Amino acid sequence: MQYADIIAREADSLPLEKQAEVLDFIEFLKDRQSRSGGASIPRTPEEIEGFFRSFKVDTSGYKFDREEANAR
């Protein structure tokens, strides 16, 4: 069974006003997807490095100091 069939069956068991909410939520998801351009979340180390490289910030001299971080 496809997700669309399951969603339709479950929505059919709801009162009309709740069915309208489901439809609104679907429209919200479609709108959010179109705004993001279908961009995916970086998953591989190369994709993650590429994501952070796009910020063009030099962190080569940075050293994490746990005591300083906990003092804040």
N, C-alpha and C positions, 0 to 999 in steps of 0.2 A: 504494500500500500504506500502510495506517495504521501509526502508531507501535506500537499495541498488537499488531498482527500481527507486526511486526519483533521486538518484545521477546519475544513468545511463541515465535517461531521460534528466536531466539538462545538463549533459556532452555532450550528443548527439547533443544538440543545439549549442555547441561551435565550433569555428574553430579548425582544427586539432592540431595546435600548442598549443592551450589552453587545449585541451583534454590531450595532453602529459603532461602539467603542473599539471593537476588534478591527473594523474597517478603518477607523481613524488611525489606529496603531499601525496597520499595514501601510497606509499612506505616509505616516511619519517615517517608517523604516525605509520606504522607497525614496523619500525626499533626502534623508540622511545619506543614503548610499549614493545618490546622484551628486550630492554636494562634495562628498569625499573623492569622487572620481573613481571609485572602486579601488582606492589605494589599499594595499595590503600591509599588514604589520610585518616589520622585518623579523625574520626567523633564524636565518643562518648567521654565523659570525661575520661573514663578508657583508651581508645586508645591514647588520647592526653597525659595523664600522663605517659603511658608506653613509648611513643615516647621520651618525655623529660627525663625520668628516664634513658634511654639508654646512655645519655651523661655523667652520673656519676659526676655531678657538684653539690656541696653543696651550696644551696642558702638559707639555713635556717636563716642566719643572715642578709640577704639583706633587706634593707628598701628603697623603692622608694622615691626619693626626687625630687619633681616636679621643684623646683627652680633650683636645680643643673642641672637637665636635660635641662631646658630651657636656662640656661646660656651657654650651649655649642654651 
